Amino acid sequence: MWERFQKGDTNAFEQIFQEHWNMLMHYACSILHDDAMAKDVLQNFFLELWEKREALPVPQEIKAFLLFLLRLRILNALRKEDIRSKHEHSFAQLLQEHTSNSTDQLYYKQMYEELMQHLNELPPRIRQVFYMSRFEYQSVAEIAAALGASEQTVRNQLNTANKRLKVMLKGSIASFLL
């Protein structure tokens, strides 16, 4: 079924959607505690899944793979909503609770290694700005102050890093992080 979905078969996509929607919705609601936000995240998740279908690997277990990708989407949604600090502890706990699955551990390890490999290919200053933003959770203002640069320069460097990493990670599981 996954191979048919990747080739653009809308019936296969609909079947994946129908089989997994309720479970994924329940999962998203249990983390976000906001049904409307969970529904938005999940709808965007399925839209992005369709758009990136050809670049996704064939998973061993569709359910585990969808949960893994949804976790990344939830983290991004929390970050974009700028409520990370409120939910950071919950998400860290979630990762700790749910990474005992060896399939999840393999996905996380693969994603992390691939991201770090490509991150190391960026110019040093852009890599530093990206690292401070995404791994140390510093704001643009904090990064600018620490590096003695303007906020606009930091924004430009983050934008450059994101664009380059998206190109480098095209077709990768790690592209769901950006």
N, C-alpha and C positions, 0 to 999 in steps of 0.2 A: 504494500500500500504506500509506503514512504517513497519508494522509487517513482510510483505513478504520480504522487503529489509533487515530487521534484521536477517532473517533466511537464507540469502544468495541468494535470488532471483535476478539474474543479470538484468532481465527485469524490475523489480520494481526499482532497482538502476538507470537504464538507464532512466526510466520515471522521476524519481526525478531529475536526472541530466538535462534532456532535458527541463523540466518544469521550472527549477530555474536558469539555467546557465546564461542566458542573464541578468536577474534582479540582480543576485549576481555579475556578471562581471561589470555591470554598477555601482553598489554600491562600489565595490572595487576600480574601476577607479576614482570614485568621491572623494575617500579619499586619495588614493596613488598618483594620478596625474601622473601615469606611467603605461601605458597599458601593457608593458611587465612584469613588476613586479606584477601587478594585476592578469595577466593570470597565472603566476607562483604560486602565493599565492592560487588562486582558484583551480588550478590543484592539488596542494598539499593538499588543503582542502578536495577535493572530494576523493583523495586517502586515506587520514587519516580517513575520514568519513566511507569509506568502511572497512578499517582495524579495526575500533573501533565500527562497527555497532551493534554487539551483546551486547556491554556494555552501549550503549546509551539508555536513557529513551525514552518512547513513548511520543512525543510532542503533545500538544493540537493543535498547529498550526505549520505545517511543515515550512512554509515560515518564521515565526517569529523565530523559533528555528534555522534554517539555518543562518539567519542574525545574530543572537546572537553568534553562534559558529564562523561565519566568522569574526565578530568583534574581537574575541579573537585571531584568526589566524593573522589578520592584525596587531594587537598590537605586537604579537610575531615576525612577519616579520620585523616590524619597529625596534624592539629591536635588533634583530639579525643583521640587516643591520647597526646597530650603527648610525642610523640617528634619534634616538628617540628625541633628543633635537629639531631637525628641525620640527618634526611632533607632538611632545607631546601636544602642544597647540591645534592643529587640532584634535587630538584624544580626548582630554578632552572635547572639544567643541562638537564633535561627540557624545560622551557618554551623555553629558548633553541634546543635542537635541533629541536623540533617546531613552532615558530611560523613557520617559513619558508613554510609552506603559506599561500597568500593567503586561503583560506577561514577558517583558524584565526585569522589576523590580523584579519580582518573581525569574527569572533565576539568576540575579546578586546576589540577597540576598541569595539564596540557595547556589550558588557557593562560595560566600564569607564566609558564615557561615561554610560550610564544610571544606574549605581550612584552616580557622583559627582553627577549632577544631583539625585537623590533624597537623597543624603547632605547636600547643601547646603540642603535644605528642613527638616532637623531643627533643633531649638533648638541654639544654639551649644555649650552645655555637653555635651549628649548627643552631638552631632556630634564634639566633641573627645575624649570618652571612647571612642567607637566607633573613631575614627581611631587613637588611641593603642593600642587593643587589636588591631585588625585589620590596620593598616598598619605600625605600629611594633613589633608583637608584644610589647607590654608586658603584664605580668601585672596582675591586679586589685590586688594589693598595691602594685606599682610605680606604677600610675595613681593610687591613693588617696594615696600619699605625695607624688607630684608635684603633685596638685591640692589637697592638704589636706582630703581628704574621707574618710569611712569606707569600708571595703571594701564594706559592704552597700549604701551609696549608689551606688558604682561598679557593683556587680552589677545594681542596680535600673535604672541608666541604660543599661547594656548591654542588659538585657532589653527596656527600652522602645525602644531603637534597633532591635533585631532585630524586634520586633513591628511597629513602624511601617514599617520597610523592607520587611518581608514583604508588608504590605498594599500599599505603593506599587509594589512590584516584581511583584505578582501577574501571572502570565502572561508574565513576562520571562525571558530566558535568565539574567539576573543573579540571579534568585531561587535558582538552584542554589548560589550562594555562601553563603547564610545557613543 
